[in-house]
């Protein structure tokens, strides 16, 4: 959980508190699933009252979507930070994603869960997140001048999805690195 060294009521304190709630939500959702998790459990994990959760998020669904969006942002940022020669870009991006699956396992579980939730707002958020990751990869591959960037993006995402399954099933021995 993030530490909050800012004074209560300041904009930074509110940002930190919002992040604390998202972090708690990721933990609770990944452990219990979207439907079994409650905002009361999330509030308890964050060390706050349940009504305080609703100062930041309109609903449990909104909180779940915020957690998905943060996870997507982390992936896109990781890919955008990579500095590598064009012929090593794909390998470096694969290493970065493998590292993310190791460091943020609960977020990966959340992503996999979200793919199976039929609630339309969550499906829309998951589609938007997946499209954003797809576009970030395609943009990097295209800008690097890699041959067949669309096909490479498809296969890169396919391997990423397999890494997600390996992560959720807790089978790290199947990871290539």
N, C-alpha and C positions, 0 to 999 in steps of 0.2 A: 504494500500500500504506500502511496506517495506520502512523503512527510510534508506538513504544512507549516512552514516557517513564516508565512506572511501574517500580517495582522488581520484579525477577523473583520470581515466586511469590505476589505479592499478587493479591487478587481482580481488581483493575483490570488487572493485567498479563495475567491469564488471559483476561479479556474481550477485551482488545486482540489477543491472540494468536489467539483464536478468530475474530475479525473479519478478521485478516490472512489466515487460512486460507480463510475464505469468499471474500474478495476474490480471492485467487489461484485458487480453484476457479472462480469466475465467469469469470475470464480464460481459464483452460485449457478449461473446458467450452464456452465460446462459440467458441473457436478450433478445437477438435478434435471437439466433440460428446461426448455422454455416454458412448457405448460405446468410443470411441477414447482418451479421456482416462484417465489413471491417477492414482492417489493419489501415486505417485512424482513425476510431473510437477507435480502440485499442490504437493507438499512442496518441490520444487526452486524453484518460482516464489515460494513463501512464505519461502524461505531457512531451511527447517527439515528435519529428518529425516522420512522417511516414517512411522516408528513414532509420531512425535509427533503426526501428524494423527489417529491413532487414540486419542489421549488425549482428544480433543474430539469425535470422530465415530466411531460404531460401524462405518460402512462408507462406501464411495464413494456409495452410494445415499442414505445419511443426510446426507452432505455436500451432495449435489445438492439434496435437499429443503430443507436449511437455507438454501441460496442462494436457492431459489425463495421460501421464506417471508420472507426479508429483502427481496426485491424487492417482494413483495406489501405488506409493512409500509411500505415507502417510498411506494408508491402511495397507500395508505389515509391515511397521515400527510399527504401532500401535499394530498389532497382535504379532509381535516379541518381543515387550517390556513387554508383560503381563507375570507376575510372579504369578502363582496360582497353588494350588494343582490340580492334574489330574482331580479330580471329580468336580472342579469348573472352569476349564479352559474354557469350552464352554460358560458358563454363563458370565465369565469375557470378553471373546472375543465379545460376543453379546452386552454387555454393551459398550465396546470400539467402536464398529461399530455404535451403536445408537448415541453415543457422536459425532462421526465424522459426522453423518448426520445432527446433530444439529449445529456443529461448521462450517462445510464446505458445506453448502446447495448448493451453486453455483457449486461446483465441482461434487456433486451428479447429479445435473441437466445436467451438461456437459456429464457425463457418460451415462445417459439415452438417451440424444440426440445422442451420438456417436453410440449407438446400432442400430439406424435407418438410419444412413448415409451410402449410398451404395458405396461411393468412396472407392476403394480397399485399398489404403494406410491407411485410417482411420479404416477400418474393420480389417486390419491386426494388427494395433496398439491396437485396442480394444480387439481382440482375445488374443494377447500377454499379455495384462494387466490382462484380466480375468483369463487366464491360470496361471499367476504369483500369483494372489490372491488365486486361487484354490489350487495351489501347496503349498503355505505358510500355508494355513489352514490344508490341508491334512498332511503336515509334522508335524505341532504342535499336531494334534490329534493322529497321529501315534506314535510320540515320547512320548506322555503322556500315551500311552498304552490304549487309549479309544477303546472300542469294536466297530467293524464295522466302522473304520475311513472313508472309502470311502462313505458309506451311510450317515454318520453324516456330512461329508463335503458337500454332495449334499444338504441335508436339511438346513444346515447352510447358504449356498449360496442362496437357495430358499427364506429363510426368509430375507436375505440381499437384494435381489431383490425387495421383497415386501416393505421393509423399503425405498428403493429408490423411488418406486412409491408413497408411503405415503408422502415422503419428497417433491417430485416434485408436487404432487397435493395439497400440503399444508394442510395436514390432520393430524397434530401431535397428535390429540386426539386418533388416532388408534394405536399409538406406545405403546408397552407393558411397557415401562419404561421411 
